[in-house]
Amino acid sequence: MMDIMQLSKGTYRVEDDRVRYFILEGTEKALMIDSSMNNTNAIDAAKKVTDKPIEIINTHADRDHIAGNGAFDKIYMSPAEEENYRNNGGKGTIIPVKEGDIIDLGNRPLEVIDIPGHTPGSIALLDINNRILYSGDTVQSGIIFMFGQYRNMDSFIESLKKLDSIKDRFDIIYPCHDKCPVYPDLIPKLIEGSQQVRDGKAEGKEMDLFGNKVMMYRFDYAGFFCAP
């Protein structure tokens, strides 16, 4: 069951179990940011709130972000994410986006920011005029998956540092998991925590997650699942 919530004029979040996606509307077209974990008809939520042509961009291609991609022939995505996307059954033609590209919905420019680490082609989108950052999984208050194929903690830390260096450009962050919204002051905390995990200075707990043995590192602001 899709739960659609309007955040502001032309901005909607759609809750799908433990993940969310977003719908943004400009004067010329609308854009879905990701497409659900379970719902192959995720586009239906966008059709409920806009009569503009609808396009899609993926912040990354983990399975819980691409369930509804089949409704689209073309998908905006970092080319560094294509292997992950195809391995997860992703279809359609990828329209590559990269650092600094602008997707203009009509008086609503969105800037692409490369933030590899959680996956090789993870991106964030900066809603320039509204000073909102759509962070995918990279900036969130939940437990961030950093184990298994494609994850790179060093790249993740550098991407967080990049976002921290431009945090004067946004006031609010909309992540795809856990609390929404979060705020720029979370970013330096995530940098500190991920550095502690990488350097072996954080206390973790071994656990089983979907049949995988992982280490869970939990801080009071977020956490990480990492390889043991």
N, C-alpha and C positions, 0 to 999 in steps of 0.2 A: 504494500500500500504506500503510494507516494504521498508525502506530506509537504505541501508547497507553502512557503512563507515569503511574503514580500518584505524585503529589508529596507528598500527605499524605492523611489520612482524608477522603474525599469530594471530593478535588481531583485532577484529571487533566489532563494536557496531551496533545494529539494532534498529531504531526508530519506535515505534508503537504508534502513537497518543501521549499520555502524559506519556508514560513509555518506557523504553528501556531495551533490554537484550543484552548479550554479547556472542561472540563466540571466544574461545581460542583454538589454535592448538599447539600441541607438535609434536614430531617426531613419536609418535605411535598412538595417538588418539586426538580427539577434544572434547571440552566440551562446552555446552551451559549453561550460567548462567542465569536462568529464561527462560520464554518461551512466553512472550507477554501478552497483555491485550485482544486483539481481534482475533488474528490469530491462528486458530487451526492448520495451516500448517506452524507454525514458523520454524520448522526444515528445510524447503525449503531454508531459508536464509543460514543456515549452509552448506547445500549441494552445494550451489553456490560457496562457498569459500574454501571448503576442500573436499578431497576424503578419508580422514581418518574416521575410525569408530567414531560415534558421541554419546556421553553420555550427561546427563543433571544433574544439581544440582540446587536446589531452595534456594535462600537466605531466603525466607519465602513463605507462601502459601496463601497470599491474592489473590483475584480473578484476579487482574491485572498483576499477575506474572506467572500464570499457564495455560493460555489458550491453549498452544501448547503441554502440557505434555502428551496428549493422544497418541502422536506418539512414546512414550517410554514405555516399559514394566517395567523398573526399573528406580527409581529416587533417587539420593542422596539427603538427607534431614536430618535435625535434628529430632530425634524422638519426641522431645517436640512440633514439629509443626504438627504432624500427625492429631490431632483432628481438627485443623484449616483447614488442607488440605482436609480431608474427608468431613467436613461440607461445603466446597466450591465445592464439586463434584469431587475432585481429585481421579484419578484412578491409578492403577499400584502398584507395590511392592516398598516399601520404603527401600532403603539401608541406614541405619543410619550412620550419621557422627557426630563427637563430637570434642570438643576443642583439637587442636593439631594434628588431623588426617591430613595425607598428601595424596593428590590425584595427582599422577604424570602422566602427559600427554606424557611423554617421553622427558627427559631433560627440563622439565618445571613443577617443583613441586609447588602445591598450598596448602597452609596451611589453615585449617578450624579454625575460631575464633568464639566462641559463644558470641553473643551480644543480649541477650533477652531484651525485653522492648517494642519495637514496636509490636512484637509478641513474644510468649514464646520461639519459636525455631528459631528466627532470627539468621543468621550467616553472617559473612563476609569471604571473601577469600583473602588471601595474596599471590600474585604472587611473590614468594620469590626472584627469580633471577632478575626480572624486576622491583622490588620495587614498585609494584602497589597494591592498596587495592580496592577490589570490595565490596562496602559497603551496597548493597541493598537499603533500604529506610532509614537506621539509620543515615547516614551522607550525607546530601544533602543541597542545598540552597533553596529548595522549602518549602512548608508547609507540615509538617510531621503529619500524622494522629495518634493521641494519644487519641482517644475517642472510646468507645464501648468495646465489648468483646475482651479479650486477651491483651489489652494495659496496661502497667504498667510503670508509669513515674519513680518510684524509680529505677526499674531495668534498664530502659533506661539510666538514668544518670550514673549508675554504669558501664554500657557497654561503654558509651562514655569515662568515665575515664579510662577504660581498654585500649581502642584504643589510648587515649592520652598518656598512659604510654609506648606504643610501637611505637610511631610515628617516631622514628629514623629508623624504618625498612621499611618505604615506603615514596616515594616522591610525589606521585600523587594518587588521589582517583577517581574512576569511580562509580558514583551513578546511580540508576535506574530512577531518576526523575530530572527534572530541569537542571541546568547547568552541563556540562560535558566537562572537568574535574573540580573537586574542589581540594583543597589542605589541608594538615594537620592543617594549622592554623585555619581552620573552626571549628575543634573539640572543643577547649576550649570555643569558642563563643557559640556553641550549649549547652555545659555544663552550662554555665552561664545563658543562656536564659531559659533552661528547669528547672533549679533550681529556677529561679524567678517565673516561672509559678507554679511550685509545691508549693512554699512558699507563694503564693498569692501576690507577689510583682510586677507582670506584669499587664499592662493594656490591657484588652481584649475587643472584640466586639462580641456580640451575633449575630448569623446569622443562616440561614437555609442551610443545606448541604445535598442534596439527601434525603430530608424529615426528617433529624435529626436536632434538635436544638443543636448547638455547640458554643463554644467560640473560636474565632480566635485571636491568639496572634501573632503579626507580628513585627519582628525585621528587621534591615536593612540587615541582612545576611541570614535569614531563618524565619521560623514561625512554629506554632503548631495549629492544631485543637484539642480541648480538650472538655470533657464533661462540661456542664454549672455548 
